[in-house]
Each structure stands twice: as C-alpha cells, then as structure tokens.
Amino acid sequence: MKRLLYQGNRKRRSIIEVNHKLEHYKQNVRDMLLSVTMSSNVSIFPNPASEKLIITLGESGDLALINIYTIYGHLIYSEHTTNSQMKVDVSGLKTKGLVIVKVDKRQEISNLKVVLQ
C-alpha cells in the first residue's frame, strides 16, 4: 500500500514538473515575441496618418512582408514588396485609431505603432 502511494506521488510530482516546464517555455516564447525590437532601417511617416502611410524599409531588393493589424490582432492589410519605400493608402481602411504595422524582412521583424485618423 505504501509503495503504491509513493509511486502515485512520484507520478504526480512528474506531472507538476512537466506543467511547470511547459509554463516556463510559454513565458519564454511570450518574452521573445515581446522583445522584438524596432529596426533602425524601418521608418513610418506621417504618424498619425489619414490618407497615405509611407514605409521606408532601408535597402531595396530584399523581400519584405508588410502587415497591418488592429489592436485586437485582426489583419487589415497585407502586401509583399521588394522596394525600399512603400506607400499604403490607409484612407480605405475601415479601422481608425491605433494599429500595429509589422514589417518582416528575412531575419528582421519590426513592430511599429501608428495612429490612423
């Protein structure tokens, strides 16, 4: 009887350790995602924007993915480009207020906040 209790406690302890490691892993992934820094090569103007948003990507030739998300995480704009500068018509977007512009170039990801009027 004592042996069965001991084995049950060991299994329970193993499950708790696995859950703890999983939570630690999830936190590390969250921290990595939040620690993505804004690239010095990417700039956006004007901010706030009402008609056109100009995104400067630095060097041309590299494929970049431009995504614009609402603060709720809904994708409202997406486009691939190889140009060093891109103009986005934001007057047709139905979202107003704070949005996140995500620029994904090879191994460089930039998240920038922009206000749409």
ZIFENRA-V459499 format. One record per run of one state. SS is the DSSP state (h for helix, s for strand, l for the rest). FROM is the first residue (numbers start at 1). LEN is the number of residues. If there is no record, write none. Layout:
((SS FROM LEN) (SS FROM LEN))
This chain:
((l 1 1) (h 2 33) (l 35 8) (s 43 3) (l 46 3) (s 49 1) (l 50 2) (s 52 5) (l 57 7) (s 64 7) (l 71 4) (s 75 7) (l 82 3) (s 85 5) (l 90 7) (s 97 9) (l 106 2) (s 108 9) (l 117 1))
